[in-house]
Amino acid sequence: MEIKELKLRPMIDTHDYEVKIKQAKKFLSQGNKVKFTMRYKGREMNANDMGKEVLNNILEDLEGLIKIDSEPKMEGRQMMMIVSPEK
């Protein structure tokens, strides 16, 4: 089992978001854990809510496929969350 990382931004476009979800589903189906990293630049640090909202949307879209290993938490200029496949 490996940890695959997917990097996101708070202002992610819908198509880019869908591509990341598709990649996450592929990694999970292979039995890997997925680490979502929300990276903030400049003034985006003031918009923590937007990044947290994107991560919550990911949890909703992958519901039933995952279990949460690590809740979303801030570390410096990035917010991280780790999920693993539900068996």
PDB file of N, CA, C and O in Angstrom:
ATOM      1  N   MET A   1       0.848  -1.187   0.000  1.00  0.00           N
ATOM      2  CA  MET A   1       0.000   0.000   0.000  1.00  0.00           C
ATOM      3  C   MET A   1       0.883   1.237   0.000  1.00  0.00           C
ATOM      4  O   MET A   1       1.784   1.377   0.828  1.00  0.00           O
ATOM      5  N   GLU A   2       0.613   2.124  -0.933  1.00  0.00           N
ATOM      6  CA  GLU A   2       1.353   3.381  -1.042  1.00  0.00           C
ATOM      7  C   GLU A   2       0.439   4.544  -0.690  1.00  0.00           C
ATOM      8  O   GLU A   2      -0.784   4.404  -0.657  1.00  0.00           O
ATOM      9  N   ILE A   3       1.052   5.693  -0.428  1.00  0.00           N
ATOM     10  CA  ILE A   3       0.282   6.926  -0.260  1.00  0.00           C
ATOM     11  C   ILE A   3       0.494   7.768  -1.512  1.00  0.00           C
ATOM     12  O   ILE A   3       1.612   8.193  -1.804  1.00  0.00           O
ATOM     13  N   LYS A   4      -0.583   8.004  -2.244  1.00  0.00           N
ATOM     14  CA  LYS A   4      -0.550   8.839  -3.444  1.00  0.00           C
ATOM     15  C   LYS A   4      -1.008  10.233  -3.044  1.00  0.00           C
ATOM     16  O   LYS A   4      -1.950  10.380  -2.266  1.00  0.00           O
ATOM     17  N   GLU A   5      -0.346  11.255  -3.573  1.00  0.00           N
ATOM     18  CA  GLU A   5      -0.684  12.627  -3.210  1.00  0.00           C
ATOM     19  C   GLU A   5      -1.326  13.359  -4.381  1.00  0.00           C
ATOM     20  O   GLU A   5      -0.842  13.297  -5.511  1.00  0.00           O
ATOM     21  N   LEU A   6      -2.414  14.047  -4.096  1.00  0.00           N
ATOM     22  CA  LEU A   6      -3.078  14.905  -5.076  1.00  0.00           C
ATOM     23  C   LEU A   6      -3.060  16.329  -4.531  1.00  0.00           C
ATOM     24  O   LEU A   6      -3.562  16.589  -3.438  1.00  0.00           O
ATOM     25  N   LYS A   7      -2.480  17.247  -5.298  1.00  0.00           N
ATOM     26  CA  LYS A   7      -2.374  18.636  -4.866  1.00  0.00           C
ATOM     27  C   LYS A   7      -3.487  19.463  -5.492  1.00  0.00           C
ATOM     28  O   LYS A   7      -3.778  19.343  -6.682  1.00  0.00           O
ATOM     29  N   LEU A   8      -4.097  20.297  -4.675  1.00  0.00           N
ATOM     30  CA  LEU A   8      -5.226  21.124  -5.094  1.00  0.00           C
ATOM     31  C   LEU A   8      -4.984  22.577  -4.702  1.00  0.00           C
ATOM     32  O   LEU A   8      -4.072  22.888  -3.935  1.00  0.00           O
ATOM     33  N   ARG A   9      -5.820  23.456  -5.246  1.00  0.00           N
ATOM     34  CA  ARG A   9      -5.839  24.868  -4.874  1.00  0.00           C
ATOM     35  C   ARG A   9      -7.271  25.209  -4.463  1.00  0.00           C
ATOM     36  O   ARG A   9      -8.210  24.568  -4.935  1.00  0.00           O
ATOM     37  N   PRO A  10      -7.457  26.205  -3.594  1.00  0.00           N
ATOM     38  CA  PRO A  10      -8.807  26.569  -3.156  1.00  0.00           C
ATOM     39  C   PRO A  10      -9.719  27.030  -4.286  1.00  0.00           C
ATOM     40  O   PRO A  10     -10.932  26.830  -4.217  1.00  0.00           O
ATOM     41  N   MET A  11      -9.155  27.646  -5.328  1.00  0.00           N
ATOM     42  CA  MET A  11      -9.957  28.175  -6.428  1.00  0.00           C
ATOM     43  C   MET A  11      -9.969  27.206  -7.606  1.00  0.00           C
ATOM     44  O   MET A  11      -9.946  27.641  -8.757  1.00  0.00           O
ATOM     45  N   ILE A  12     -10.006  25.906  -7.342  1.00  0.00           N
ATOM     46  CA  ILE A  12      -9.917  24.889  -8.393  1.00  0.00           C
ATOM     47  C   ILE A  12     -11.138  24.954  -9.309  1.00  0.00           C
ATOM     48  O   ILE A  12     -12.261  25.153  -8.847  1.00  0.00           O
ATOM     49  N   ASP A  13     -10.909  24.787 -10.596  1.00  0.00           N
ATOM     50  CA  ASP A  13     -11.973  24.799 -11.596  1.00  0.00           C
ATOM     51  C   ASP A  13     -12.738  23.470 -11.526  1.00  0.00           C
ATOM     52  O   ASP A  13     -12.191  22.472 -11.058  1.00  0.00           O
ATOM     53  N   THR A  14     -13.972  23.447 -11.979  1.00  0.00           N
ATOM     54  CA  THR A  14     -14.793  22.236 -11.875  1.00  0.00           C
ATOM     55  C   THR A  14     -14.204  21.073 -12.667  1.00  0.00           C
ATOM     56  O   THR A  14     -14.225  19.937 -12.192  1.00  0.00           O
ATOM     57  N   HIS A  15     -13.681  21.330 -13.856  1.00  0.00           N
ATOM     58  CA  HIS A  15     -13.108  20.242 -14.652  1.00  0.00           C
ATOM     59  C   HIS A  15     -11.864  19.672 -13.968  1.00  0.00           C
ATOM     60  O   HIS A  15     -11.687  18.455 -13.915  1.00  0.00           O
ATOM     61  N   ASP A  16     -11.010  20.542 -13.449  1.00  0.00           N
ATOM     62  CA  ASP A  16      -9.815  20.088 -12.738  1.00  0.00           C
ATOM     63  C   ASP A  16     -10.201  19.271 -11.511  1.00  0.00           C
ATOM     64  O   ASP A  16      -9.570  18.259 -11.206  1.00  0.00           O
ATOM     65  N   TYR A  17     -11.236  19.714 -10.813  1.00  0.00           N
ATOM     66  CA  TYR A  17     -11.733  19.004  -9.638  1.00  0.00           C
ATOM     67  C   TYR A  17     -12.194  17.597 -10.024  1.00  0.00           C
ATOM     68  O   TYR A  17     -11.875  16.622  -9.342  1.00  0.00           O
ATOM     69  N   GLU A  18     -12.948  17.502 -11.124  1.00  0.00           N
ATOM     70  CA  GLU A  18     -13.444  16.197 -11.575  1.00  0.00           C
ATOM     71  C   GLU A  18     -12.300  15.263 -11.947  1.00  0.00           C
ATOM     72  O   GLU A  18     -12.369  14.061 -11.689  1.00  0.00           O
ATOM     73  N   VAL A  19     -11.244  15.812 -12.557  1.00  0.00           N
ATOM     74  CA  VAL A  19     -10.072  15.002 -12.907  1.00  0.00           C
ATOM     75  C   VAL A  19      -9.406  14.470 -11.638  1.00  0.00           C
ATOM     76  O   VAL A  19      -9.003  13.308 -11.596  1.00  0.00           O
ATOM     77  N   LYS A  20      -9.286  15.306 -10.606  1.00  0.00           N
ATOM     78  CA  LYS A  20      -8.672  14.884  -9.339  1.00  0.00           C
ATOM     79  C   LYS A  20      -9.508  13.791  -8.676  1.00  0.00           C
ATOM     80  O   LYS A  20      -8.956  12.841  -8.123  1.00  0.00           O
ATOM     81  N   ILE A  21     -10.837  13.919  -8.729  1.00  0.00           N
ATOM     82  CA  ILE A  21     -11.713  12.896  -8.147  1.00  0.00           C
ATOM     83  C   ILE A  21     -11.541  11.574  -8.892  1.00  0.00           C
ATOM     84  O   ILE A  21     -11.493  10.512  -8.271  1.00  0.00           O
ATOM     85  N   LYS A  22     -11.450  11.638 -10.216  1.00  0.00           N
ATOM     86  CA  LYS A  22     -11.252  10.442 -11.024  1.00  0.00           C
ATOM     87  C   LYS A  22      -9.918   9.770 -10.677  1.00  0.00           C
ATOM     88  O   LYS A  22      -9.853   8.547 -10.556  1.00  0.00           O
ATOM     89  N   GLN A  23      -8.859  10.566 -10.518  1.00  0.00           N
ATOM     90  CA  GLN A  23      -7.563  10.014 -10.136  1.00  0.00           C
ATOM     91  C   GLN A  23      -7.632   9.371  -8.751  1.00  0.00           C
ATOM     92  O   GLN A  23      -7.078   8.294  -8.532  1.00  0.00           O
ATOM     93  N   ALA A  24      -8.314  10.036  -7.821  1.00  0.00           N
ATOM     94  CA  ALA A  24      -8.431   9.511  -6.463  1.00  0.00           C
ATOM     95  C   ALA A  24      -9.151   8.168  -6.475  1.00  0.00           C
ATOM     96  O   ALA A  24      -8.732   7.237  -5.788  1.00  0.00           O
ATOM     97  N   LYS A  25     -10.231   8.059  -7.250  1.00  0.00           N
ATOM     98  CA  LYS A  25     -10.968   6.794  -7.333  1.00  0.00           C
ATOM     99  C   LYS A  25     -10.079   5.689  -7.897  1.00  0.00           C
ATOM    100  O   LYS A  25     -10.146   4.544  -7.451  1.00  0.00           O
ATOM    101  N   LYS A  26      -9.241   6.037  -8.885  1.00  0.00           N
ATOM    102  CA  LYS A  26      -8.325   5.057  -9.474  1.00  0.00           C
ATOM    103  C   LYS A  26      -7.318   4.571  -8.428  1.00  0.00           C
ATOM    104  O   LYS A  26      -7.080   3.371  -8.292  1.00  0.00           O
ATOM    105  N   PHE A  27      -6.731   5.516  -7.695  1.00  0.00           N
ATOM    106  CA  PHE A  27      -5.761   5.148  -6.666  1.00  0.00           C
ATOM    107  C   PHE A  27      -6.398   4.288  -5.581  1.00  0.00           C
ATOM    108  O   PHE A  27      -5.802   3.310  -5.130  1.00  0.00           O
ATOM    109  N   LEU A  28      -7.609   4.651  -5.164  1.00  0.00           N
ATOM    110  CA  LEU A  28      -8.305   3.897  -4.121  1.00  0.00           C
ATOM    111  C   LEU A  28      -8.661   2.489  -4.592  1.00  0.00           C
ATOM    112  O   LEU A  28      -8.592   1.534  -3.819  1.00  0.00           O
ATOM    113  N   SER A  29      -9.040   2.366  -5.860  1.00  0.00           N
ATOM    114  CA  SER A  29      -9.391   1.038  -6.394  1.00  0.00           C
ATOM    115  C   SER A  29      -8.165   0.131  -6.468  1.00  0.00           C
ATOM    116  O   SER A  29      -8.294  -1.093  -6.450  1.00  0.00           O
ATOM    117  N   GLN A  30      -6.973   0.733  -6.552  1.00  0.00           N
ATOM    118  CA  GLN A  30      -5.734  -0.047  -6.557  1.00  0.00           C
ATOM    119  C   GLN A  30      -5.278  -0.380  -5.139  1.00  0.00           C
ATOM    120  O   GLN A  30      -4.262  -1.051  -4.956  1.00  0.00           O
ATOM    121  N   GLY A  31      -6.025   0.085  -4.136  1.00  0.00           N
ATOM    122  CA  GLY A  31      -5.706  -0.229  -2.745  1.00  0.00           C
ATOM    123  C   GLY A  31      -4.743   0.752  -2.092  1.00  0.00           C
ATOM    124  O   GLY A  31      -4.195   0.457  -1.030  1.00  0.00           O
ATOM    125  N   ASN A  32      -4.527   1.913  -2.705  1.00  0.00           N
ATOM    126  CA  ASN A  32      -3.608   2.911  -2.154  1.00  0.00           C
ATOM    127  C   ASN A  32      -4.349   3.939  -1.307  1.00  0.00           C
ATOM    128  O   ASN A  32      -5.538   4.191  -1.505  1.00  0.00           O
ATOM    129  N   LYS A  33      -3.621   4.528  -0.360  1.00  0.00           N
ATOM    130  CA  LYS A  33      -4.156   5.661   0.389  1.00  0.00           C
ATOM    131  C   LYS A  33      -3.963   6.911  -0.469  1.00  0.00           C
ATOM    132  O   LYS A  33      -3.073   6.957  -1.318  1.00  0.00           O
ATOM    133  N   VAL A  34      -4.802   7.923  -0.242  1.00  0.00           N
ATOM    134  CA  VAL A  34      -4.690   9.169  -0.994  1.00  0.00           C
ATOM    135  C   VAL A  34      -4.558  10.321  -0.009  1.00  0.00           C
ATOM    136  O   VAL A  34      -5.342  10.459   0.931  1.00  0.00           O
ATOM    137  N   LYS A  35      -3.535  11.148  -0.254  1.00  0.00           N
ATOM    138  CA  LYS A  35      -3.305  12.339   0.556  1.00  0.00           C
ATOM    139  C   LYS A  35      -3.679  13.547  -0.291  1.00  0.00           C
ATOM    140  O   LYS A  35      -3.077  13.795  -1.336  1.00  0.00           O
ATOM    141  N   PHE A  36      -4.672  14.292   0.165  1.00  0.00           N
ATOM    142  CA  PHE A  36      -5.087  15.519  -0.522  1.00  0.00           C
ATOM    143  C   PHE A  36      -4.382  16.690   0.146  1.00  0.00           C
ATOM    144  O   PHE A  36      -4.482  16.872   1.359  1.00  0.00           O
ATOM    145  N   THR A  37      -3.670  17.482  -0.648  1.00  0.00           N
ATOM    146  CA  THR A  37      -2.954  18.643  -0.134  1.00  0.00           C
ATOM    147  C   THR A  37      -3.514  19.897  -0.788  1.00  0.00           C
ATOM    148  O   THR A  37      -3.427  20.075  -2.003  1.00  0.00           O
ATOM    149  N   MET A  38      -4.085  20.755   0.034  1.00  0.00           N
ATOM    150  CA  MET A  38      -4.637  22.030  -0.424  1.00  0.00           C
ATOM    151  C   MET A  38      -3.562  23.087  -0.196  1.00  0.00           C
ATOM    152  O   MET A  38      -3.234  23.399   0.949  1.00  0.00           O
ATOM    153  N   ARG A  39      -3.010  23.642  -1.278  1.00  0.00           N
ATOM    154  CA  ARG A  39      -1.917  24.607  -1.172  1.00  0.00           C
ATOM    155  C   ARG A  39      -2.456  26.030  -1.318  1.00  0.00           C
ATOM    156  O   ARG A  39      -3.226  26.330  -2.230  1.00  0.00           O
ATOM    157  N   TYR A  40      -2.036  26.884  -0.410  1.00  0.00           N
ATOM    158  CA  TYR A  40      -2.468  28.286  -0.406  1.00  0.00           C
ATOM    159  C   TYR A  40      -1.317  29.195  -0.811  1.00  0.00           C
ATOM    160  O   TYR A  40      -0.165  28.961  -0.445  1.00  0.00           O
ATOM    161  N   LYS A  41      -1.645  30.235  -1.573  1.00  0.00           N
ATOM    162  CA  LYS A  41      -0.661  31.250  -1.947  1.00  0.00           C
ATOM    163  C   LYS A  41      -1.212  32.624  -1.570  1.00  0.00           C
ATOM    164  O   LYS A  41      -2.408  32.879  -1.710  1.00  0.00           O
ATOM    165  N   GLY A  42      -0.349  33.490  -1.101  1.00  0.00           N
ATOM    166  CA  GLY A  42      -0.690  34.891  -0.856  1.00  0.00           C
ATOM    167  C   GLY A  42      -1.967  35.096  -0.074  1.00  0.00           C
ATOM    168  O   GLY A  42      -2.107  34.602   1.045  1.00  0.00           O
ATOM    169  N   ARG A  43      -2.897  35.824  -0.662  1.00  0.00           N
ATOM    170  CA  ARG A  43      -4.145  36.185   0.018  1.00  0.00           C
ATOM    171  C   ARG A  43      -5.099  35.011   0.195  1.00  0.00           C
ATOM    172  O   ARG A  43      -6.076  35.116   0.936  1.00  0.00           O
ATOM    173  N   GLU A  44      -4.830  33.909  -0.468  1.00  0.00           N
ATOM    174  CA  GLU A  44      -5.704  32.743  -0.304  1.00  0.00           C
ATOM    175  C   GLU A  44      -5.710  32.259   1.138  1.00  0.00           C
ATOM    176  O   GLU A  44      -6.647  31.579   1.554  1.00  0.00           O
ATOM    177  N   MET A  45      -4.678  32.599   1.909  1.00  0.00           N
ATOM    178  CA  MET A  45      -4.629  32.194   3.320  1.00  0.00           C
ATOM    179  C   MET A  45      -5.818  32.768   4.090  1.00  0.00           C
ATOM    180  O   MET A  45      -6.252  32.183   5.082  1.00  0.00           O
ATOM    181  N   ASN A  46      -6.347  33.909   3.640  1.00  0.00           N
ATOM    182  CA  ASN A  46      -7.506  34.512   4.299  1.00  0.00           C
ATOM    183  C   ASN A  46      -8.780  33.735   3.991  1.00  0.00           C
ATOM    184  O   ASN A  46      -9.782  33.892   4.689  1.00  0.00           O
ATOM    185  N   ALA A  47      -8.756  32.901   2.956  1.00  0.00           N
ATOM    186  CA  ALA A  47      -9.944  32.170   2.513  1.00  0.00           C
ATOM    187  C   ALA A  47      -9.840  30.690   2.879  1.00  0.00           C
ATOM    188  O   ALA A  47     -10.060  29.821   2.034  1.00  0.00           O
ATOM    189  N   ASN A  48      -9.506  30.407   4.129  1.00  0.00           N
ATOM    190  CA  ASN A  48      -9.406  29.008   4.570  1.00  0.00           C
ATOM    191  C   ASN A  48     -10.707  28.249   4.354  1.00  0.00           C
ATOM    192  O   ASN A  48     -10.697  27.042   4.112  1.00  0.00           O
ATOM    193  N   ASP A  49     -11.832  28.966   4.442  1.00  0.00           N
ATOM    194  CA  ASP A  49     -13.139  28.322   4.297  1.00  0.00           C
ATOM    195  C   ASP A  49     -13.288  27.685   2.919  1.00  0.00           C
ATOM    196  O   ASP A  49     -13.869  26.608   2.792  1.00  0.00           O
ATOM    197  N   MET A  50     -12.766  28.345   1.891  1.00  0.00           N
ATOM    198  CA  MET A  50     -12.908  27.817   0.529  1.00  0.00           C
ATOM    199  C   MET A  50     -12.168  26.497   0.379  1.00  0.00           C
ATOM    200  O   MET A  50     -12.691  25.561  -0.226  1.00  0.00           O
ATOM    201  N   GLY A  51     -10.973  26.411   0.912  1.00  0.00           N
ATOM    202  CA  GLY A  51     -10.201  25.178   0.841  1.00  0.00           C
ATOM    203  C   GLY A  51     -10.860  24.056   1.616  1.00  0.00           C
ATOM    204  O   GLY A  51     -10.905  22.915   1.157  1.00  0.00           O
ATOM    205  N   LYS A  52     -11.371  24.385   2.790  1.00  0.00           N
ATOM    206  CA  LYS A  52     -12.045  23.381   3.616  1.00  0.00           C
ATOM    207  C   LYS A  52     -13.319  22.893   2.914  1.00  0.00           C
ATOM    208  O   LYS A  52     -13.670  21.716   3.003  1.00  0.00           O
ATOM    209  N   GLU A  53     -14.001  23.799   2.223  1.00  0.00           N
ATOM    210  CA  GLU A  53     -15.211  23.440   1.480  1.00  0.00           C
ATOM    211  C   GLU A  53     -14.884  22.463   0.348  1.00  0.00           C
ATOM    212  O   GLU A  53     -15.632  21.515   0.109  1.00  0.00           O
ATOM    213  N   VAL A  54     -13.768  22.696  -0.349  1.00  0.00           N
ATOM    214  CA  VAL A  54     -13.353  21.791  -1.426  1.00  0.00           C
ATOM    215  C   VAL A  54     -13.060  20.403  -0.852  1.00  0.00           C
ATOM    216  O   VAL A  54     -13.467  19.395  -1.429  1.00  0.00           O
ATOM    217  N   LEU A  55     -12.355  20.352   0.282  1.00  0.00           N
ATOM    218  CA  LEU A  55     -12.050  19.051   0.894  1.00  0.00           C
ATOM    219  C   LEU A  55     -13.321  18.346   1.369  1.00  0.00           C
ATOM    220  O   LEU A  55     -13.426  17.124   1.266  1.00  0.00           O
ATOM    221  N   ASN A  56     -14.285  19.107   1.888  1.00  0.00           N
ATOM    222  CA  ASN A  56     -15.563  18.504   2.295  1.00  0.00           C
ATOM    223  C   ASN A  56     -16.320  17.965   1.082  1.00  0.00           C
ATOM    224  O   ASN A  56     -16.962  16.919   1.172  1.00  0.00           O
ATOM    225  N   ASN A  57     -16.251  18.670  -0.056  1.00  0.00           N
ATOM    226  CA  ASN A  57     -16.881  18.186  -1.286  1.00  0.00           C
ATOM    227  C   ASN A  57     -16.243  16.879  -1.737  1.00  0.00           C
ATOM    228  O   ASN A  57     -16.929  15.980  -2.223  1.00  0.00           O
ATOM    229  N   ILE A  58     -14.924  16.779  -1.573  1.00  0.00           N
ATOM    230  CA  ILE A  58     -14.226  15.537  -1.928  1.00  0.00           C
ATOM    231  C   ILE A  58     -14.744  14.392  -1.073  1.00  0.00           C
ATOM    232  O   ILE A  58     -15.001  13.299  -1.578  1.00  0.00           O
ATOM    233  N   LEU A  59     -14.898  14.644   0.225  1.00  0.00           N
ATOM    234  CA  LEU A  59     -15.409  13.601   1.127  1.00  0.00           C
ATOM    235  C   LEU A  59     -16.809  13.155   0.715  1.00  0.00           C
ATOM    236  O   LEU A  59     -17.124  11.966   0.763  1.00  0.00           O
ATOM    237  N   GLU A  60     -17.649  14.108   0.311  1.00  0.00           N
ATOM    238  CA  GLU A  60     -19.005  13.772  -0.132  1.00  0.00           C
ATOM    239  C   GLU A  60     -18.977  12.961  -1.420  1.00  0.00           C
ATOM    240  O   GLU A  60     -19.727  11.994  -1.560  1.00  0.00           O
ATOM    241  N   ASP A  61     -18.110  13.349  -2.373  1.00  0.00           N
ATOM    242  CA  ASP A  61     -18.050  12.659  -3.660  1.00  0.00           C
ATOM    243  C   ASP A  61     -17.480  11.252  -3.540  1.00  0.00           C
ATOM    244  O   ASP A  61     -17.819  10.378  -4.337  1.00  0.00           O
ATOM    245  N   LEU A  62     -16.627  11.026  -2.561  1.00  0.00           N
ATOM    246  CA  LEU A  62     -16.008   9.701  -2.388  1.00  0.00           C
ATOM    247  C   LEU A  62     -16.678   8.889  -1.276  1.00  0.00           C
ATOM    248  O   LEU A  62     -16.169   7.841  -0.876  1.00  0.00           O
ATOM    249  N   GLU A  63     -17.811   9.372  -0.781  1.00  0.00           N
ATOM    250  CA  GLU A  63     -18.506   8.698   0.308  1.00  0.00           C
ATOM    251  C   GLU A  63     -18.847   7.254  -0.066  1.00  0.00           C
ATOM    252  O   GLU A  63     -19.334   6.985  -1.165  1.00  0.00           O
ATOM    253  N   GLY A  64     -18.590   6.345   0.847  1.00  0.00           N
ATOM    254  CA  GLY A  64     -18.841   4.936   0.592  1.00  0.00           C
ATOM    255  C   GLY A  64     -17.622   4.205   0.061  1.00  0.00           C
ATOM    256  O   GLY A  64     -17.548   2.979   0.143  1.00  0.00           O
ATOM    257  N   LEU A  65     -16.668   4.944  -0.480  1.00  0.00           N
ATOM    258  CA  LEU A  65     -15.443   4.345  -1.017  1.00  0.00           C
ATOM    259  C   LEU A  65     -14.270   4.485  -0.059  1.00  0.00           C
ATOM    260  O   LEU A  65     -13.275   3.771  -0.183  1.00  0.00           O
ATOM    261  N   ILE A  66     -14.385   5.412   0.905  1.00  0.00           N
ATOM    262  CA  ILE A  66     -13.225   5.748   1.731  1.00  0.00           C
ATOM    263  C   ILE A  66     -13.537   5.709   3.221  1.00  0.00           C
ATOM    264  O   ILE A  66     -14.693   5.739   3.643  1.00  0.00           O
ATOM    265  N   LYS A  67     -12.463   5.643   3.997  1.00  0.00           N
ATOM    266  CA  LYS A  67     -12.545   5.958   5.418  1.00  0.00           C
ATOM    267  C   LYS A  67     -11.460   7.004   5.665  1.00  0.00           C
ATOM    268  O   LYS A  67     -10.403   6.970   5.034  1.00  0.00           O
ATOM    269  N   ILE A  68     -11.721   7.921   6.575  1.00  0.00           N
ATOM    270  CA  ILE A  68     -10.822   9.051   6.815  1.00  0.00           C
ATOM    271  C   ILE A  68      -9.751   8.626   7.814  1.00  0.00           C
ATOM    272  O   ILE A  68     -10.061   8.231   8.937  1.00  0.00           O
ATOM    273  N   ASP A  69      -8.486   8.711   7.394  1.00  0.00           N
ATOM    274  CA  ASP A  69      -7.371   8.418   8.293  1.00  0.00           C
ATOM    275  C   ASP A  69      -6.955   9.670   9.055  1.00  0.00           C
ATOM    276  O   ASP A  69      -6.627   9.604  10.239  1.00  0.00           O
ATOM    277  N   SER A  70      -6.972  10.808   8.370  1.00  0.00           N
ATOM    278  CA  SER A  70      -6.551  12.064   8.965  1.00  0.00           C
ATOM    279  C   SER A  70      -7.511  13.163   8.517  1.00  0.00           C
ATOM    280  O   SER A  70      -7.645  13.434   7.324  1.00  0.00           O
ATOM    281  N   GLU A  71      -8.170  13.785   9.478  1.00  0.00           N
ATOM    282  CA  GLU A  71      -9.089  14.890   9.180  1.00  0.00           C
ATOM    283  C   GLU A  71      -8.317  16.061   8.569  1.00  0.00           C
ATOM    284  O   GLU A  71      -7.110  16.174   8.783  1.00  0.00           O
ATOM    285  N   PRO A  72      -8.991  16.937   7.810  1.00  0.00           N
ATOM    286  CA  PRO A  72      -8.301  18.106   7.247  1.00  0.00           C
ATOM    287  C   PRO A  72      -7.699  18.974   8.352  1.00  0.00           C
ATOM    288  O   PRO A  72      -8.389  19.356   9.297  1.00  0.00           O
ATOM    289  N   LYS A  73      -6.403  19.283   8.223  1.00  0.00           N
ATOM    290  CA  LYS A  73      -5.747  20.148   9.209  1.00  0.00           C
ATOM    291  C   LYS A  73      -4.709  21.011   8.512  1.00  0.00           C
ATOM    292  O   LYS A  73      -4.106  20.612   7.517  1.00  0.00           O
ATOM    293  N   MET A  74      -4.517  22.205   9.062  1.00  0.00           N
ATOM    294  CA  MET A  74      -3.562  23.160   8.505  1.00  0.00           C
ATOM    295  C   MET A  74      -2.157  22.846   8.997  1.00  0.00           C
ATOM    296  O   MET A  74      -1.942  22.550  10.173  1.00  0.00           O
ATOM    297  N   GLU A  75      -1.207  22.917   8.074  1.00  0.00           N
ATOM    298  CA  GLU A  75       0.213  22.817   8.413  1.00  0.00           C
ATOM    299  C   GLU A  75       0.933  23.872   7.589  1.00  0.00           C
ATOM    300  O   GLU A  75       1.225  23.655   6.413  1.00  0.00           O
ATOM    301  N   GLY A  76       1.213  24.992   8.192  1.00  0.00           N
ATOM    302  CA  GLY A  76       1.849  26.092   7.471  1.00  0.00           C
ATOM    303  C   GLY A  76       0.907  26.677   6.435  1.00  0.00           C
ATOM    304  O   GLY A  76      -0.172  27.162   6.778  1.00  0.00           O
ATOM    305  N   ARG A  77       1.313  26.636   5.153  1.00  0.00           N
ATOM    306  CA  ARG A  77       0.507  27.194   4.065  1.00  0.00           C
ATOM    307  C   ARG A  77      -0.280  26.128   3.330  1.00  0.00           C
ATOM    308  O   ARG A  77      -0.743  26.364   2.214  1.00  0.00           O
ATOM    309  N   GLN A  78      -0.442  24.962   3.932  1.00  0.00           N
ATOM    310  CA  GLN A  78      -1.230  23.923   3.267  1.00  0.00           C
ATOM    311  C   GLN A  78      -2.117  23.177   4.259  1.00  0.00           C
ATOM    312  O   GLN A  78      -1.800  23.063   5.443  1.00  0.00           O
ATOM    313  N   MET A  79      -3.223  22.680   3.747  1.00  0.00           N
ATOM    314  CA  MET A  79      -4.161  21.895   4.530  1.00  0.00           C
ATOM    315  C   MET A  79      -4.116  20.474   3.966  1.00  0.00           C
ATOM    316  O   MET A  79      -4.198  20.283   2.752  1.00  0.00           O
ATOM    317  N   MET A  80      -3.986  19.488   4.839  1.00  0.00           N
ATOM    318  CA  MET A  80      -3.854  18.105   4.381  1.00  0.00           C
ATOM    319  C   MET A  80      -4.931  17.205   4.962  1.00  0.00           C
ATOM    320  O   MET A  80      -5.452  17.442   6.051  1.00  0.00           O
ATOM    321  N   MET A  81      -5.247  16.167   4.203  1.00  0.00           N
ATOM    322  CA  MET A  81      -6.215  15.166   4.618  1.00  0.00           C
ATOM    323  C   MET A  81      -5.796  13.835   3.980  1.00  0.00           C
ATOM    324  O   MET A  81      -5.423  13.805   2.807  1.00  0.00           O
ATOM    325  N   ILE A  82      -5.854  12.743   4.738  1.00  0.00           N
ATOM    326  CA  ILE A  82      -5.494  11.431   4.211  1.00  0.00           C
ATOM    327  C   ILE A  82      -6.698  10.500   4.331  1.00  0.00           C
ATOM    328  O   ILE A  82      -7.338  10.418   5.378  1.00  0.00           O
ATOM    329  N   VAL A  83      -6.993   9.797   3.223  1.00  0.00           N
ATOM    330  CA  VAL A  83      -8.082   8.827   3.217  1.00  0.00           C
ATOM    331  C   VAL A  83      -7.544   7.492   2.700  1.00  0.00           C
ATOM    332  O   VAL A  83      -6.545   7.440   1.982  1.00  0.00           O
ATOM    333  N   SER A  84      -8.230   6.423   3.082  1.00  0.00           N
ATOM    334  CA  SER A  84      -7.837   5.097   2.606  1.00  0.00           C
ATOM    335  C   SER A  84      -9.079   4.377   2.092  1.00  0.00           C
ATOM    336  O   SER A  84     -10.203   4.744   2.434  1.00  0.00           O
ATOM    337  N   PRO A  85      -8.869   3.349   1.266  1.00  0.00           N
ATOM    338  CA  PRO A  85     -10.027   2.625   0.723  1.00  0.00           C
ATOM    339  C   PRO A  85     -10.774   1.879   1.826  1.00  0.00           C
ATOM    340  O   PRO A  85     -10.175   1.331   2.751  1.00  0.00           O
ATOM    341  N   GLU A  86     -12.066   1.876   1.702  1.00  0.00           N
ATOM    342  CA  GLU A  86     -12.896   1.150   2.672  1.00  0.00           C
ATOM    343  C   GLU A  86     -13.007  -0.288   2.204  1.00  0.00           C
ATOM    344  O   GLU A  86     -13.376  -0.545   1.058  1.00  0.00           O
ATOM    345  N   LYS A  87     -12.693  -1.219   3.077  1.00  0.00           N
ATOM    346  CA  LYS A  87     -12.712  -2.629   2.690  1.00  0.00           C
ATOM    347  C   LYS A  87     -13.828  -3.349   3.374  1.00  0.00           C
ATOM    348  O   LYS A  87     -14.003  -4.551   3.172  1.00  0.00           O
TER     349      LYS A  87
END
